[in-house]
């Protein structure tokens, strides 16, 4: 529930910020509209007015649609955290790149209108232009100037941001590395979340060891380390804080710390009962299964280890 609320607030703030930053670029500021320098007397020309009005309309519809989509995505957190994070990440990329695509498209069209009407220097058509119009290097929507030694330049659309100089080889390489790294991180994150939610917990027991595996973290200890094993109907009535792992309305998985139990390893489906509590000299383990009868079977097998160990001592 908390995660769903956080994601909803994040969506609202994100859409509001992007709309505030890029939605107002049709205003004539610093001699520019949509990132293109224009003489003030031409901003009322029909072509300019039509383009800016179209951009306002398209961007407004886009922001409203994505705000609705973001709100629709968040309740997936009541199902599985992994599904929420994957779908939300896809929505995030779509929203960011969609916002920039709408802006860049309008920017390019306005630049074409400017060149066609001769509202400034035209480096492609005026031989006497010794210095190209600065807009020429932003004509694609991003900065591309091979003659400029600067790696970073102030962004034309937001004065608080900086943009890469894609005209330089190092700028292209840096962009490629960031793109590949981001995609790789996204794929890794998707795999990790899916493993946590859909890889079943397994408890393997032999005469000497107990080994627990899951989609995120596991535990392994000798039988001599077990101090107590019992079957409980629910988690102890104490405060548990997650230190590493995942915790949603379905499952607690990973490392936790209880206000009374201390260090814990959780492998618990919250809506399933009973739960096995295994106390060792290092930490307490809480584990159960969604499979019918599997939790009780684990309890019987682990108890047999202690019984066998006691018989050996006798």
C-alpha positions as a Markdown table, in Angstrom:
| # | Residue | x | y | z |
|---|---|---|---|---|
| 1 | Unk | 0.0 | 0.0 | 0.0 |
| 2 | Unk | 2.8 | 2.4 | 0.9 |
| 3 | Unk | 4.7 | 1.6 | -2.4 |
| 4 | Unk | 1.5 | 2.3 | -4.4 |
| 5 | Unk | 1.0 | 5.6 | -2.7 |
| 6 | Unk | 4.7 | 6.6 | -3.3 |
| 7 | Unk | 4.4 | 5.7 | -7.0 |
| 8 | Unk | 1.2 | 7.7 | -7.4 |
| 9 | Unk | 2.8 | 10.8 | -5.8 |
| 10 | Unk | 5.9 | 10.3 | -7.9 |
| 11 | Unk | 3.8 | 10.2 | -11.1 |
| 12 | Unk | 2.0 | 13.4 | -10.2 |
| 13 | Unk | 5.1 | 15.3 | -9.4 |
| 14 | Unk | 7.0 | 14.0 | -12.5 |
| 15 | Unk | 4.2 | 14.9 | -15.0 |
| 16 | Unk | 3.8 | 18.3 | -13.3 |
| 17 | Unk | 7.5 | 19.1 | -13.5 |
| 18 | Unk | 7.8 | 18.1 | -17.2 |
| 19 | Unk | 4.7 | 20.0 | -18.1 |
| 20 | Unk | 5.9 | 23.1 | -16.3 |
| 21 | Unk | 9.4 | 23.0 | -17.9 |
| 22 | Unk | 8.5 | 22.0 | -21.5 |
| 23 | Unk | 4.9 | 23.0 | -21.8 |
| 24 | Unk | 5.7 | 26.7 | -21.5 |
| 25 | Unk | 8.2 | 26.8 | -24.4 |
| 26 | Unk | 5.6 | 28.4 | -26.7 |
| 27 | Unk | 6.1 | 31.6 | -24.7 |
| 28 | Unk | 8.5 | 34.2 | -26.3 |
| 29 | Unk | 11.4 | 34.2 | -23.9 |
| 30 | Unk | 15.1 | 35.2 | -24.4 |
| 31 | Unk | 14.2 | 35.9 | -28.1 |
| 32 | Unk | 13.1 | 32.2 | -28.6 |
| 33 | Unk | 10.0 | 30.1 | -29.1 |
| 34 | Unk | 10.3 | 26.3 | -28.9 |
| 35 | Unk | 14.1 | 26.8 | -28.7 |
| 36 | Unk | 14.3 | 28.8 | -32.0 |
| 37 | Unk | 15.4 | 32.4 | -32.2 |
| 38 | Unk | 12.9 | 34.6 | -33.9 |
| 39 | Unk | 12.4 | 38.3 | -34.4 |
| 40 | Unk | 9.6 | 39.5 | -32.1 |
| 41 | Unk | 7.6 | 40.9 | -35.0 |
| 42 | Unk | 7.2 | 37.4 | -36.7 |
| 43 | Unk | 5.8 | 35.5 | -33.7 |
| 44 | Unk | 2.3 | 36.5 | -34.7 |
| 45 | Unk | 2.7 | 35.1 | -38.2 |
| 46 | Unk | 0.0 | 32.5 | -39.0 |
| 47 | Unk | 2.6 | 29.6 | -39.5 |
| 48 | Unk | 4.1 | 30.3 | -36.1 |
| 49 | Unk | 0.8 | 30.7 | -34.3 |
| 50 | Unk | -0.6 | 27.5 | -35.8 |
| 51 | Unk | 2.5 | 25.5 | -34.9 |
| 52 | Unk | 2.7 | 26.7 | -31.3 |
| 53 | Unk | -1.1 | 26.1 | -30.8 |
| 54 | Unk | -0.7 | 22.6 | -32.2 |
| 55 | Unk | 2.2 | 22.0 | -29.8 |
| 56 | Unk | 0.2 | 23.2 | -26.9 |
| 57 | Unk | -2.7 | 21.0 | -27.8 |
| 58 | Unk | -0.6 | 17.9 | -28.4 |
| 59 | Unk | 1.5 | 18.2 | -25.3 |
| 60 | Unk | -1.5 | 18.9 | -23.1 |
| 61 | Unk | -3.3 | 15.8 | -24.4 |
| 62 | Unk | 0.0 | 13.8 | -24.0 |
| 63 | Unk | 0.5 | 14.9 | -20.3 |
| 64 | Unk | -3.1 | 14.2 | -19.4 |
| 65 | Unk | -3.0 | 10.8 | -21.0 |
| 66 | Unk | 0.2 | 9.8 | -19.3 |
| 67 | Unk | -1.0 | 11.1 | -16.0 |
| 68 | Unk | -4.0 | 8.7 | -16.3 |
| 69 | Unk | -1.7 | 5.9 | -17.5 |
| 70 | Unk | 0.6 | 6.4 | -14.5 |
| 71 | Unk | -2.3 | 6.3 | -12.1 |
| 72 | Unk | -3.6 | 3.1 | -13.8 |
| 73 | Unk | -0.1 | 1.4 | -13.5 |
| 74 | Unk | 0.4 | 2.0 | -9.8 |
| 75 | Unk | -2.3 | -0.4 | -8.4 |
| 76 | Unk | -0.3 | -3.3 | -10.0 |
| 77 | Unk | 1.7 | -3.0 | -6.7 |
| 78 | Unk | -1.3 | -4.7 | -5.0 |
| 79 | Unk | -0.6 | -7.7 | -7.2 |
| 80 | Unk | 3.2 | -8.1 | -7.6 |
| 81 | Unk | 6.0 | -5.6 | -7.0 |
| 82 | Unk | 7.9 | -7.0 | -10.0 |
| 83 | Unk | 5.0 | -6.3 | -12.4 |
| 84 | Unk | 4.6 | -2.8 | -11.0 |
| 85 | Unk | 8.3 | -1.9 | -11.4 |
| 86 | Unk | 8.6 | -3.3 | -14.9 |
| 87 | Unk | 5.4 | -1.7 | -16.3 |
| 88 | Unk | 6.1 | 1.6 | -14.4 |
| 89 | Unk | 9.6 | 1.7 | -15.9 |
| 90 | Unk | 8.2 | 1.2 | -19.4 |
| 91 | Unk | 5.7 | 4.0 | -18.7 |
| 92 | Unk | 8.5 | 6.2 | -17.5 |
| 93 | Unk | 10.7 | 5.8 | -20.6 |
| 94 | Unk | 7.6 | 6.3 | -22.8 |
| 95 | Unk | 6.7 | 9.5 | -21.0 |
| 96 | Unk | 10.2 | 11.0 | -21.1 |
| 97 | Unk | 11.0 | 10.1 | -24.7 |
| 98 | Unk | 7.4 | 11.0 | -25.8 |
| 99 | Unk | 7.7 | 14.4 | -24.2 |
| 100 | Unk | 11.0 | 15.1 | -25.9 |
| 101 | Unk | 9.7 | 13.7 | -29.3 |
| 102 | Unk | 6.8 | 16.2 | -29.3 |
| 103 | Unk | 9.1 | 19.1 | -28.4 |
| 104 | Unk | 11.8 | 18.2 | -30.9 |
| 105 | Unk | 9.3 | 17.7 | -33.7 |
| 106 | Unk | 7.8 | 21.2 | -33.1 |
| 107 | Unk | 11.3 | 22.6 | -32.8 |
| 108 | Unk | 12.4 | 21.2 | -36.2 |
| 109 | Unk | 9.3 | 22.4 | -38.0 |
| 110 | Unk | 9.7 | 25.9 | -36.6 |
| 111 | Unk | 13.3 | 25.9 | -37.7 |
| 112 | Unk | 12.2 | 24.9 | -41.2 |
| 113 | Unk | 9.7 | 27.7 | -41.2 |
| 114 | Unk | 12.4 | 30.2 | -40.0 |
| 115 | Unk | 14.8 | 29.2 | -42.8 |
| 116 | Unk | 12.0 | 29.2 | -45.5 |
| 117 | Unk | 11.0 | 32.7 | -44.6 |
| 118 | Unk | 14.5 | 34.0 | -44.1 |
| 119 | Unk | 14.0 | 35.0 | -40.5 |
| 120 | Unk | 17.7 | 34.9 | -39.7 |
| 121 | Unk | 20.9 | 33.5 | -41.2 |
| 122 | Unk | 20.6 | 30.4 | -43.4 |
| 123 | Unk | 24.0 | 28.6 | -43.4 |
| 124 | Unk | 22.8 | 26.1 | -46.1 |
| 125 | Unk | 21.6 | 28.8 | -48.5 |
| 126 | Unk | 23.5 | 32.0 | -47.8 |
| 127 | Unk | 27.1 | 31.9 | -48.9 |
| 128 | Unk | 27.8 | 35.3 | -47.4 |
| 129 | Unk | 26.9 | 34.0 | -43.9 |
| 130 | Unk | 30.4 | 33.7 | -42.4 |
| 131 | Unk | 29.1 | 32.5 | -39.0 |
| 132 | Unk | 26.1 | 30.1 | -39.1 |
| 133 | Unk | 23.0 | 30.9 | -37.1 |
| 134 | Unk | 23.3 | 29.3 | -33.6 |
| 135 | Unk | 19.9 | 27.6 | -34.2 |
| 136 | Unk | 21.6 | 25.6 | -37.0 |
| 137 | Unk | 23.5 | 23.6 | -34.4 |
| 138 | Unk | 20.2 | 22.9 | -32.5 |
| 139 | Unk | 18.1 | 22.2 | -35.7 |
| 140 | Unk | 17.6 | 18.5 | -34.8 |
| 141 | Unk | 16.5 | 19.3 | -31.3 |
| 142 | Unk | 19.8 | 18.6 | -29.6 |
| 143 | Unk | 23.2 | 20.3 | -29.9 |
| 144 | Unk | 25.5 | 19.1 | -32.7 |
| 145 | Unk | 28.5 | 21.2 | -33.4 |
| 146 | Unk | 31.8 | 19.5 | -34.3 |
| 147 | Unk | 33.7 | 22.8 | -34.2 |
| 148 | Unk | 32.8 | 23.5 | -30.6 |
| 149 | Unk | 35.3 | 22.0 | -28.2 |
| 150 | Unk | 32.8 | 22.0 | -25.3 |
| 151 | Unk | 31.6 | 18.5 | -24.2 |
| 152 | Unk | 28.6 | 20.0 | -22.3 |
| 153 | Unk | 26.6 | 23.1 | -23.2 |
| 154 | Unk | 23.7 | 24.8 | -21.5 |
| 155 | Unk | 20.4 | 23.2 | -22.6 |
| 156 | Unk | 18.2 | 25.3 | -24.8 |
| 157 | Unk | 15.0 | 24.1 | -23.3 |
| 158 | Unk | 15.8 | 24.3 | -19.6 |
| 159 | Unk | 18.4 | 26.7 | -18.2 |
| 160 | Unk | 19.1 | 24.4 | -15.3 |
| 161 | Unk | 20.1 | 21.5 | -17.5 |
| 162 | Unk | 23.1 | 20.8 | -19.7 |
| 163 | Unk | 23.2 | 19.0 | -23.1 |
| 164 | Unk | 25.8 | 16.8 | -24.7 |
| 165 | Unk | 27.5 | 18.1 | -27.9 |
| 166 | Unk | 26.6 | 15.2 | -30.1 |
| 167 | Unk | 28.8 | 16.7 | -32.9 |
| 168 | Unk | 31.9 | 15.5 | -31.1 |
| 169 | Unk | 33.0 | 11.9 | -31.2 |
| 170 | Unk | 33.3 | 11.7 | -27.4 |
| 171 | Unk | 29.8 | 13.0 | -27.1 |
| 172 | Unk | 28.5 | 10.2 | -29.4 |
| 173 | Unk | 30.5 | 7.6 | -27.4 |
| 174 | Unk | 29.3 | 8.9 | -24.1 |
| 175 | Unk | 25.6 | 8.9 | -25.3 |
| 176 | Unk | 26.0 | 5.3 | -26.6 |
| 177 | Unk | 27.6 | 4.1 | -23.2 |
| 178 | Unk | 24.8 | 5.8 | -21.2 |
| 179 | Unk | 22.1 | 4.3 | -23.5 |
| 180 | Unk | 23.5 | 0.8 | -23.3 |
| 181 | Unk | 24.2 | 1.1 | -19.6 |
| 182 | Unk | 20.6 | 2.2 | -18.9 |
| 183 | Unk | 19.1 | -0.5 | -21.0 |
| 184 | Unk | 21.3 | -3.1 | -19.3 |
| 185 | Unk | 20.4 | -1.9 | -15.9 |
| 186 | Unk | 16.7 | -2.0 | -16.8 |
| 187 | Unk | 16.9 | -5.6 | -18.1 |
| 188 | Unk | 18.9 | -6.6 | -14.9 |
| 189 | Unk | 16.3 | -4.9 | -12.7 |
| 190 | Unk | 13.4 | -6.7 | -14.5 |
| 191 | Unk | 15.1 | -10.1 | -14.1 |
| 192 | Unk | 15.8 | -9.4 | -10.4 |
| 193 | Unk | 12.3 | -8.4 | -9.6 |
| 194 | Unk | 10.7 | -11.3 | -11.6 |
| 195 | Unk | 13.0 | -13.7 | -9.8 |
| 196 | Unk | 12.0 | -12.3 | -6.4 |
| 197 | Unk | 8.3 | -12.7 | -7.1 |
| 198 | Unk | 8.2 | -15.9 | -9.1 |
| 199 | Unk | 11.1 | -18.1 | -8.1 |
| 200 | Unk | 9.8 | -20.5 | -5.5 |
| 201 | Unk | 11.5 | -20.7 | -2.1 |
| 202 | Unk | 13.1 | -24.1 | -1.5 |
| 203 | Unk | 14.3 | -25.7 | 1.7 |
| 204 | Unk | 16.8 | -28.5 | 1.2 |
| 205 | Unk | 17.8 | -30.7 | 4.2 |
| 206 | Unk | 20.4 | -33.4 | 4.6 |
| 207 | Unk | 22.0 | -35.1 | 7.6 |
| 208 | Unk | 24.3 | -32.2 | 8.3 |
| 209 | Unk | 23.1 | -29.0 | 6.6 |
| 210 | Unk | 20.0 | -26.9 | 5.9 |
| 211 | Unk | 20.0 | -24.8 | 2.8 |
| 212 | Unk | 17.3 | -22.2 | 1.8 |
| 213 | Unk | 17.2 | -20.8 | -1.8 |
| 214 | Unk | 15.0 | -18.2 | -3.3 |
| 215 | Unk | 14.9 | -15.7 | -6.1 |
| 216 | Unk | 16.8 | -13.1 | -4.1 |
| 217 | Unk | 18.9 | -14.3 | -1.2 |
| 218 | Unk | 19.4 | -17.6 | 0.6 |
| 219 | Unk | 20.6 | -19.1 | 3.8 |
| 220 | Unk | 22.8 | -22.1 | 4.7 |
| 221 | Unk | 23.7 | -23.4 | 8.1 |
| 222 | Unk | 24.7 | -26.6 | 9.9 |
| 223 | Unk | 22.3 | -28.6 | 12.0 |
| 224 | Unk | 24.4 | -27.8 | 15.1 |
| 225 | Unk | 23.5 | -24.1 | 14.7 |
| 226 | Unk | 19.8 | -24.7 | 15.1 |
| 227 | Unk | 18.5 | -23.8 | 18.6 |
| 228 | Unk | 14.8 | -24.1 | 18.2 |
| 229 | Unk | 12.2 | -24.9 | 15.5 |
| 230 | Unk | 8.5 | -24.3 | 15.8 |
| 231 | Unk | 5.4 | -23.9 | 13.7 |
| 232 | Unk | 3.5 | -20.6 | 14.2 |
| 233 | Unk | 0.2 | -19.3 | 12.7 |
| 234 | Unk | 1.5 | -15.8 | 12.1 |
| 235 | Unk | 4.6 | -13.7 | 12.4 |
| 236 | Unk | 5.4 | -12.5 | 15.9 |
| 237 | Unk | 3.7 | -9.3 | 17.1 |
| 238 | Unk | 6.7 | -7.0 | 16.8 |
| 239 | Unk | 8.2 | -4.4 | 14.4 |
| 240 | Unk | 10.2 | -5.8 | 11.5 |
| 241 | Unk | 12.3 | -3.5 | 9.4 |
| 242 | Unk | 13.6 | -4.6 | 6.0 |
| 243 | Unk | 17.3 | -4.1 | 5.6 |
| 244 | Unk | 17.8 | -5.8 | 2.2 |
| 245 | Unk | 15.2 | -7.5 | 0.0 |
| 246 | Unk | 11.6 | -6.8 | -0.9 |
| 247 | Unk | 8.5 | -6.4 | 1.2 |
| 248 | Unk | 5.0 | -5.9 | -0.4 |
| 249 | Unk | 1.5 | -7.0 | 0.4 |
| 250 | Unk | 2.2 | -10.6 | -0.8 |
| 251 | Unk | 5.7 | -11.6 | 0.3 |
| 252 | Unk | 8.5 | -10.6 | 2.6 |
| 253 | Unk | 11.8 | -11.8 | 1.2 |
| 254 | Unk | 15.3 | -11.0 | 2.3 |
| 255 | Unk | 17.1 | -9.6 | 5.4 |
| 256 | Unk | 15.0 | -8.0 | 8.1 |
| 257 | Unk | 15.5 | -6.9 | 11.7 |
| 258 | Unk | 12.9 | -7.5 | 14.3 |
| 259 | Unk | 12.5 | -5.3 | 17.4 |
| 260 | Unk | 12.6 | -8.5 | 19.5 |
| 261 | Unk | 13.9 | -11.2 | 17.2 |
| 262 | Unk | 16.9 | -9.3 | 16.0 |
| 263 | Unk | 18.5 | -10.3 | 12.7 |
| 264 | Unk | 16.1 | -12.3 | 10.6 |
| 265 | Unk | 15.8 | -14.0 | 7.2 |
| 266 | Unk | 12.3 | -13.8 | 5.7 |
| 267 | Unk | 10.9 | -16.2 | 3.2 |
| 268 | Unk | 7.2 | -15.6 | 4.0 |
| 269 | Unk | 4.1 | -15.4 | 2.0 |
| 270 | Unk | 2.0 | -13.1 | 4.2 |
| 271 | Unk | -1.4 | -14.6 | 3.2 |
| 272 | Unk | -0.3 | -18.2 | 3.8 |
| 273 | Unk | -0.2 | -20.1 | 7.1 |
| 274 | Unk | 1.5 | -21.7 | 9.0 |
| 275 | Unk | 5.0 | -20.4 | 9.2 |
| 276 | Unk | 8.2 | -22.1 | 10.4 |
| 277 | Unk | 10.3 | -20.2 | 12.8 |
| 278 | Unk | 13.9 | -21.5 | 13.0 |
| 279 | Unk | 16.2 | -19.9 | 15.5 |
| 280 | Unk | 20.0 | -20.2 | 15.0 |
| 281 | Unk | 22.9 | -18.7 | 16.9 |
| 282 | Unk | 23.2 | -16.0 | 14.1 |
| 283 | Unk | 19.6 | -15.1 | 13.1 |
| 284 | Unk | 16.0 | -16.2 | 13.1 |
| 285 | Unk | 14.5 | -17.6 | 9.9 |
| 286 | Unk | 10.8 | -17.4 | 9.1 |
| 287 | Unk | 9.7 | -19.5 | 6.1 |
| 288 | Unk | 6.6 | -20.9 | 4.6 |
| 289 | Unk | 5.3 | -22.1 | 1.2 |
| 290 | Unk | 2.3 | -21.6 | -1.1 |
| 291 | Unk | 2.2 | -25.3 | -1.9 |
| 292 | Unk | -0.3 | -27.2 | 0.2 |
| 293 | Unk | 1.3 | -29.2 | 3.0 |
| 294 | Unk | 4.9 | -28.1 | 2.0 |
| 295 | Unk | 5.4 | -26.0 | 5.1 |
| 296 | Unk | 4.4 | -28.8 | 7.4 |
| 297 | Unk | 6.7 | -31.2 | 5.5 |
| 298 | Unk | 9.6 | -28.8 | 6.0 |
| 299 | Unk | 8.8 | -28.6 | 9.7 |
| 300 | Unk | 8.8 | -32.4 | 10.0 |
| 301 | Unk | 12.1 | -32.7 | 8.1 |
| 302 | Unk | 13.9 | -30.0 | 10.1 |
| 303 | Unk | 12.6 | -31.4 | 13.4 |
| 304 | Unk | 14.0 | -34.8 | 12.5 |
| 305 | Unk | 17.4 | -33.2 | 12.2 |
| 306 | Unk | 17.3 | -32.0 | 15.8 |
| 307 | Unk | 16.0 | -35.4 | 17.0 |
| 308 | Unk | 18.7 | -37.2 | 15.2 |
| 309 | Unk | 21.3 | -34.8 | 16.6 |
| 310 | Unk | 20.1 | -35.4 | 20.1 |
| 311 | Unk | 20.3 | -39.2 | 19.6 |
| 312 | Unk | 23.8 | -38.9 | 18.4 |
| 313 | Unk | 24.8 | -36.9 | 21.6 |
| 314 | Unk | 23.2 | -39.6 | 23.8 |
